[in-house]
Amino acid sequence: MINGAIEFPPEIIEAQNDGKLVIFAGAGISMPPPANLPDFNKLADEIGKGCRPRRQNEPPDEYLGSLHDRGKGVRVHERAKEILLREGSRPTPLHEALLKVFPHKVPVRLVTTNFDKHFTTAAADLGITAPTYIAPALPLGNDFEGLVYLHGACSERPDKIVLTDADFGRAYLTEAWASRFLYQMFLTYTVLFIGYSHDDVVMKYIAKGLPANLGPRRFILTEKRDRQWEPFGIQPLYYDLQDGNSHVALTEGVQEWAAETHRGLYEKSEKIRSLVETAPPVFGTKDDHYLRDAVRKVETVKFFRKYTQRPEYLEWARNLGILKPLFSPEPLNEVGEQIAEWFVDHCIPSHHEETFSVFQSLGPYVNPAVCRRIANALHYGKNPDFRPVFARWVAILIDQASTILQQDKWELLLISCQWPDDQDIAIMLLEKCWRPSLIVKESFDFGAFGSLLDSGEEKTTVDYTVSIAEEDSTWLEQSWTGFFAPHLAQLSERIEPIVTASFEKASSLLRIGGRTESLYDPLGRGREDIRHSRSFGGTHLLDVLIDAARDLIDFSIKNDHPNAQRLIDKWGKSDCPLLNRIATQGMADFTVQSSDDKILWLGKKSVQFLILAGTEIRNLLRAAYPLAARAVRSDLLNRLHKELLGTKNKSDEHFELFDLISWLAKANPKCEIASAIDSAVRDKYPQLVPRGPLEDDFDEIEWHTAGSGIDVEDLLSRPPSEWIDAIMAQPRTDPSDFDLDGKVYAIRSAVIRDFQWGLDALKYLATANIQEPPIWNQLFNGWREAKLDSNQWEKLIEAFEMLPTWQPCADGITEVLSAGSRREEHAMPHELFEKAFALSLKVFAVLETKEPSLEKVSKDWLGLAINHPGGKIAEFWLQYLADLKKHSSEGWIGLPVQVKALFRQVIDSPSDDGKLARVFLVSQLHYFASLDRDFNSEFFIPLLDWSKDHDTACQSWQGFLGWGRWISSFLDQILPFYHQTLAHLDEFEERESFVQHIAGIAVYGVAQPWTDGGWLSHYVSTFNPPLRRKLAETLRQILEAMTPEASAELWNRWLKHYWHDRIDRIPAVLNSDEVDNMVLWPLYLRQYFPEAVELLGRSPKFTLVMVDLETDFPAEYKAQYTDATGRYLNLLLGALRRGDHRIAEIRKIYGELLALGLSEDVSRSILDSLSRLE
C-alpha cells in the first residue's frame, strides 16, 4: 500500500485490518511543532546544564546516571519533568495520524518510549477511548489494548521514568518488566517503529527484547537508506526528506494512510473512477502511488476493473507487473482474478492490438483461469467486438496445454463458429475435440470373485480406455450437423485426415493398454449399427466421430465415386475395427459397385474383420448376397465353412462363424448352397444354437415384470386349486426361485378381478394345509387393493375368522384390516367394525407368539411400526375407536372396557409386535387425551419416563416425536420427561422434532422459559450446534405464522432477552448457522423491528441470506423505520456475493430510502457495501 511517498507492505496492512498491528513510537514523534520536545540526547544535555558537560560519545543514559549518582547528585528525573511538561507543548499532527491508523472496531495498540503523554491528549481530542498503562505497571505483551508508556510518564511519577543507565538496567535486566513485555509483544504482533534512529540509546535496550527470527515481522519508517537496521531484524520503509531536513513526508504519508483507512469503499471507488477517467498519472506522484496501491488490494482492484476503459492503462498495468500472473502457471489470487476479468471482458474486445501486444510480450503461456475466462467470454459474450478477434484468441487457447479447458468448453467454442469466416479455426477445434488420450481407471476383477469371498479383501485391477469413448458430447453433434455436414463440399478433404487419425490413434492407444482382443473391439462396443446412433446412454464424442466418418463416405458416394472407393479401401485396410465397419457399411451402400464386387471385396477380409463388423457385414450381405453370382456365393460360403472347420471347437471365433453361416441360410432360404452348408454344419455341431437375427432393434425388446406372459382370464377360468398345485409342483432349489415364471404374482391380479376366486383360493389353501408365505401374501395383497362392497367385506371377515392361526394369515389379515379401515372409498362399513375388532384380538394373539427378530436398539421404531403387523394392527384399533366415537349415540364417555384391557396388555407386552403396537399408540397421545384423558395420563404418558424403563421410553419417544404433539392438557405431566430426554438425544433420529417440540412449548406452553432462570437455557447449552440452528429455524417459522400482537408479546416476554444473552454467549456461543435463520426474525416484529435489527448487527456475521425482498420485506417499514431498514439492508449486503440478483433490489430500495430521508451515515455504509460487491 502506497500512501504519499511511503510504501507500506501487505504484512502491515493485513496486520492493521486484523487487529495485529502495534505502533511503536519514539522521541522523533514529539520533536516537531507544536510539541517541540527534545530527543533523548538533547534532553540529557538540558538536564546537565550547570553540571559537568557530557563527554564526547558518552551515552546519555550513562551521563544522566553519573549526574544522578544513585540519588546523591542531580535530581535528573525532576529536571526531566520540568523540561518535558513545558507550557505550550501540544500533540503534533503525527500523534493524531498514528492514532487514526487503527480502523473502526480494531483496538488501538500503541507503545511509546516517550515520557510525555501527548498520545493520551490526542486520543481524548479525537474521542478515542483507550486504556493507558504506565511503567512499571504494564499489561501482558501478548494480549493488550490501548496506550503503553513503556518507560513511564513524567506527569505521573517522574521518579519511575526510565532515564539513567540504572533505570534501564532495572527495566530490561534485573526486574526486566520492559523486556518481558517486549518479548511477548514481538512474538505476537507485527510492529511498526516510528520516530527512532538506529543509534538511539533506546534501541540498544529495545534490541534486548527482540526475539531473533521469531514472531511476525518488524518494520521502521526511516529516511536513512542504509543497512544499519539489519542487525535488529527490522525492515526499513523509506521516505524522503524535504527541503534538506524536513520530515513532512513522514507526516503526510501517515496522514494519508490514516485517511485511506477510514475512507469508505464508496469514496475509494469514486476516487479511483476519477483517476482512471484520464490518462495514467505521472510516475511517482501521489495519484500514481494511490492507484498502484489500489490495484494490488482486493477491496479496491475491482473499482479499477469496473471503471478503467482507456487503452493506455494496458501499458501502465504491464509496466506495473500486474498482468504477469495472467501469463503464469501459478493459481491467480483474488487480485489476479479481478485483473483477469478486466483484461478479458474489457481489454480484449475493446483494444485488439494492444492485448495481442501484451500476449506477445508476456506469453506464450496463458494462465488456466484466464483461458477459461477467455473461452467463456468468446462463447457467452454478447459484445460483438469479440468477433474480430474470435479466431485468433481461440488459436491461442488451442496452443496451450491439452487439459487447459474441459471438453464442453472446446465444444462451446466450436458451436460459436460462424460460416464461412471461422472455417479454419473450426477445423482446428474439431481436431482438438476428437484428439484421443489414454485413460487409466480402476476396474473390479470379476475373475477374482471367488477369492474375494474367501479372503474378504478388496481386489481391483487397472482398466484402460480412451477419452473419446468415455466423454459425453454436449454440443459437438450440433456443430457437426449445423456447421460441417452442410459444407462437406468445401471441408471434406480437410476433415477426413482428422477423422482417420482420431480413429487410428484411439485404436493404437487401446492396443498399448492391452485392451484389444482378436474378437472384441472395446472402441465400438457401444455402437450396434454404424447407420444409427445409440438410442440410450447419451452421446459420446465417439458417436459424433462415427457419424462424421459415415457422412464423409455418404457424401463421396453421392458426389465423388473415386474418393468413395479410396476411403472404403483405406479404411477397410486399417487396423482400427471401427474404420473397418464404416468401410463395410460404405461398400454396402456403394451403388456403383456390383453385388459380385461387394462379395468379392468382403471375401478378401480376415475372419476377425468379418466377425467384428458383424452388423455391417450382414447389411452388406442382405443387399448383395441374393444378387451375387452362384460362384461368388459358393466361394464365400466355402471359405466360411473352411474357416469354421479350422477353428477350435467352443471358441468365440468358432461360434461366430457358425452363426454367420446360419444367418445366411435363414436370410436366403432359396440358396441351395447356403442351406447345404448350414445343414452340414448343424449336423456336425448339434450343440450349437444360432443367436437369432442381429437386426432386432434394441428399442423393440419387451421388458416384463413378474407375472408377465400370464393370461389372467385363463387363470380365472381354472379352479384355484389347479393353479396353486401347479405352483407347488415347480422344482425349487432356492427360496428366490419360487416365482420365476410369475404364477404367484398373478394371484394378486386374479383376486382383484374376481372376489369369489380369491375366497375359493383361501379355502383351498387352508384345507390343503399350504402355508407358503409368498402365496398368502399375494392373496392378501389382492384383497388389500380390491374394491369391495359391504357384502364382500362381510364374507371376507367371516372367511378370515375361519382361518387357522398361521403366521402368514395373521400378517395378511392385519394388512387388509388396516388398509380397509382407513379408505375413503370402498372402506369397511361401520356395521362390521365390531366383528373386525374381535377378529383383530385373535390376530394379535397370534402376533404375540412370534419369535423375537427385531434389534433391541433401533433409531427408527416408528418406521418399523408402520411397516410391520404390530403397528398396522394398532392403526386399525385407532380407526375402530374413531368410528366408535363417531357413531356413539349416547355421547362419548371414554375408552370401552375391552379396549382398555387390550391396551394394558399391549403396554406390558414383551413381543416384537406388542412393542411396535405400543410405539404407534404413543405416537397418538394427543388423540388419546381427547378419547380418555385419565387412561392416557395413567398408562400412556408414563411410558415416556426414562427412569421407569429405558428401552420402553426410547421406543415411546421415537413414536411420540415422529407423529405426536404435545397439548396443554398434559404438558405439566410430560414436561419433566422432556427434561429427562435431553440426556438421551443421541439414541434416536428425531432430534430435530424434539427441538420443534421444545420451541413450541417455549412459545405457547410456558410463561417464562428463558428469564428468571427458565429451563430453556439448559436446553440451549445442551443442544449441539445443528440443534441450536434448528431451534432458531423453528422460532422463525413460529414468528412468521404469528399475528403482530402475538409476536410483540413473545418479544417482550422472553425472545429479546434470549437474543441479548446469546450475543453475550449465554449459555452458549451464538454461531452463524443460527443467525442465518434469525435474519428473518426482525421482519415479523413490527414496532420492534429497529431493536431487532440492532441485535442482528451485534450478532455473528451470517452467511446465508434467505430473504426474498420482494415477498418477505414489509413495504411499510421503509417509511416507518427508514434508518433501521437501511441498516438491515446493509447487513444483508454483508452476506451477499457479487452477482447476487438481490443486490439490484437493494439498490432500488436504497433509492426509495434516500427519498424518505435516510441518514447520511447509514447511506454511506450502504454505498460502501454496494461498492464492495462491484
QUIRAMO-V447709 format. One line per field, one symbol per residue. ss: DSSP state (H for helix, E for strand, L for the rest). psi: psi as a letter, one per 30 degrees, with the letter a starting at -180 (. if undefined). burial: b if it has 16 or more other ideal C-beta (glycine too) atoms within 10 Angstrom, else e. Layout:
BEGIN
ss->???
psi->???
burial->???
END
This chain:
BEGIN
ss->LEELLEELLHHHHHHHHHLLEEEEELHHHHLLLLLLLLLHHHHHHHHLLLLLLLLLLLLHHHHHHHHHHHHLLLLHHHHHHHHHLLLLLLLLHHHHHHHHLLLLLLLLEEEELLLLLHHHHHHHHLLLLLLEEELLLLLLLLLLLEEEELLLLLLLLHHHLLLLHHHHHHHHHHLLHHHHHHHHHHHHLEEEEELLLLLLHHHHHHHHHLLLLLLLLEEEEELLLLLLLHHHLEEEEELLLELLLELHHHHHHHHHHHHHHHLLHHHHHHHHHHHHLLLLLLLLLHHHHHHHHHLLLHHHHHHHHHHLLLLHHHHHHHHHLLLHHHHLLLLLLHHHHHHHHHHHHHHHHHLHHHHHHHHHHHLLLLLHHHHHHHHHHHHHLLLHHHHHHHHHHHHHHHLLLLLLLLHHHHHHHHHLLLLLLLHHHHHHHHHHHHLLLEEEEEEELHHHHHHHHHHLLLLEEEEEEEHHHHLELLLHHHHHHHHHHHHHHHHHHHHHHHHHHHHHHHHHHHHHLLLLELLELLLLLLLLELLELLLLLLLEHHHHHHHHHHHHHHHHHHHLHHHHHHHHHHHHLLLLHHHHHHHHHHHHHLLLLLHHHHHHHHHLLLHHHHHHLHHHHHHHHHHHHHHLLHHHHHHHHHHHHHHHHHLLLLLHHHHHHHHHHHHHHHHLLLLHHHHHHHHHHHHHLLLLLLLLLLLLLHHHLLLLLLLLLLLHHHHHLLLHHHHHHHHHLLLLLLHHHLLLLLHHHHHHHHHHHLHHHHHHHHHHHHHLLLLLHHHHHHHHHHHHHLLLLHHHHHHHHHHHHLLLLLHHHHHHHHHHHHHHHHLLLLLLLHHHHHHHHHHHHHHHHHHLLLLLLLLLLLLLHHHHHHLLHHHHHHHHHHHHHHHHHHLLLLLLLLLLHHHHHHHHHHHHLLLHHHHHHHHHHHLLHHHHHHHLHHHHHHHHHHHHLLLLLHHHHHHHHHHHHHHLLLLHHHHHHHHHHHHHHHHHHHHLLLHHHHHHHHHHHHHHHLLLLLLLLLLHHHHHHHLLHHHHHHHHHHHHHHHHHLLHHHHHHHHHHHHHHHHHHHHLLLLLLLLHHHHHHHLLHHHHLHHHHHHHHHHHHHLLLLLLLLLLLLLLLLLLHHHHLHHHHHHHHHHHHHHLLLLLLHHHHHHHHHHHHHHLLLLHHHHHHHHHHHHHLL
psi->kkkbgkjkleeeeeeefgggkkkjkaffegellgehllaeeeeeeeegkfaklklkgkkeeeeeeeeehhffbkieeeeeeeefgkkfklklfeeeeeeffklkgkkkjkkkglflhfeeeeeeefgkjkkkkkkgilakfgilkakjjeglkffdjfffkjeleeeeeeefdeegeeeeeeeeeffelkkjkkglkfgkfefeeeffgjkkgllllklkklfkiagffeffhkkkjklklkhegkgfeeeeeeeeeeeeegkleeeeeeeeeeeffllklkkfleeeeeeeeeffkeffffeeeefjfkfffeeeeeefgffeffhlfkkkaeeeeeeeeeeefeeefeieeeeeeeeeffafkkkeeeeeeeeeeeefkfjfffefgeeeeeeeeefakfgellefeeeeeeffkkkfegeefeeeeeeeegjllkkklkkkjffgeefeeefgkkjllklkaleffekljefeeeeefeeeefhfeffeffeeeeeeeeeeeeeeeeeefggklegkjfegffjekffklkglglkleeeeeeeeeeeeeeeeeefieeeeeeeeeeffflfjeeeeeeeeeeeefjfekleeeeeeeefflleeeeefheeeeeeeeeeeefflleeeeeeeeeeeeeeefflkkgleeeeeeeeeeeeeeefiffjeeeeeeeeeeeeeiffkklflkfgkkeffkkkklkfkfkjeeeefflkeeeeeeeeffkkkfkefgeheggeeefeeeeeeejeeeeeeeeeeeeeghjgjeeeeeeeeeeeefkjkleeeeeeeeeeeffllhkeeeeeeeeeeeeeffglekhlkleffeeeeeeeeeeeeeeeffkkkfkkekkgieeeeefgleeeeeeeeeeeeeeeeeegjfgkkglkleeeeeeeeeeefkflefeeeeeeeeffheeefffejeeeeeeeeefffjffejeeeeeeeeeeefeflkllffgeeefeeeeeefefgefflfheeeeeeeeeeeeeffkeifelhhlffeeeefekleeeeeeeeeeeeeeeeflleeeeeeeefefeeeeeeeeeghkglkklfeeeeffefeffggcfgeeeeeeeeffllklfjjgkjfeeekkeffeeeieeeeeeeeeeeeffllkfkffeeeeeeeeeeeefghkleeeeeeeeeeeefg.
burial->bbbbbbbbeebbbebbeeebbbbbbbbbbbbbeebebbbbbebbeebbeeeeebeeeebbbbbbbbbbeeeeebebbebbbebbeeeebebbbbbbbbbbbbeeebebbbbbbbbbbbbbebbeeeebebeebbbbebeebeebebbbbbbbbbbbebebbbbbbbbbbbbbeeebbbbbbbbbbbebbbbbbbbbbbebbbbebbbebbeeeebbebbbbbbeeeeebeebbbebbebeeeeeeebebbbbbbbbbbebbeeebbbbbbbbeebbeeebbeeeebebbbbbbbbbbebbbbbbbbbbeeeebbebbbebebbebbbeeeebeebbbbbbbbbbbbbbbbbbebbbebbeebeeebbbbbbbbbbbbbbebeeeebeebbbebbebbbebeeebbebbbbbbbbbbbeeeebbebbbbbbbbbbbbebbeeeeeeeeeeeeeeeeeeeeeeebbbbbbbebebebbbebbeebbbeebeebbeebbebbbebbbbbbbbbeebebbeeeebbbbeebbbbbeebeeeeebbbbbbbbbbbbbbbbbbeeeeebbbebbeebbebebbbbbbbbbbbbbbbeebebeebbbbbeebebbbbbbbbbbbbbbbeebbeebeeebbebbbebbbebbeebeeeeebbbbbbbbbbbbbebbeebebbeebbeebbeeeeeeebeeeeeeeeeeeeeeeebeebebeebbeeebeebbeebeeeeeeeeeebbebebbbbbbbbbbebbebbbebbebbbeeebeeeebbbbbbbbbbebebeeebbbebbeebeebeebbbbbbbbbbbbbbbbeeeeebbbeebbebbbebbeebbebbbebeeebeeebeebbebbbebbbbbbbbbbbbbbebbeeeeeeeeeebeeebeebbeebbebebbbbbbbbbbbbbbbbbbbebbeebbbebbbbbbbbeeeeebbbbbbbbbbbbbebeeebeeebeebbeebeeebebbbbbbbbbbbbbebbbebbeebbeeebbbbebbeebeeebbbbbbbbbbebbeebeeeebbebbeebbbbbbebbbeeeebebbebbbbbbbbbbbbbbebbbebbebbeebeebeebebeeeeebeeebbeebbbbbbbbbbbbbbbbeeeeebbebbeebbeebeeeebeeebbebbbbbbbbbb
END
